[in-house]
Amino acid sequence: MNNERRKRLTLLAQHVTELKDDVQAVLDEEEDAFNNLPEGLQNGERGDAMQTAIAALDAAVCALEEASD
């Protein structure tokens, strides 16, 4: 691999890491929001939607971690 491609890959790896950190921050915020909901809302439709979003964000973080490895 030449230096130009190596530099491009390094830059892309940095972007993936930054993206993972951003998605992790959103995941943390969504988890906090869910945990601060009253129990009745957590067990309702809104809570279900939030849990679905949390699971999707968690999967995205895992995929981005795998990609950066």
Buried (B, 14 or more C-beta within 10 A) or exposed (E): EEEEEEEEEEEEEEEBBEBBEEBBEBBEEBBEEBEEBEEEEBEEEEBEEBBEBBEEBBEBBEEBEEEBE
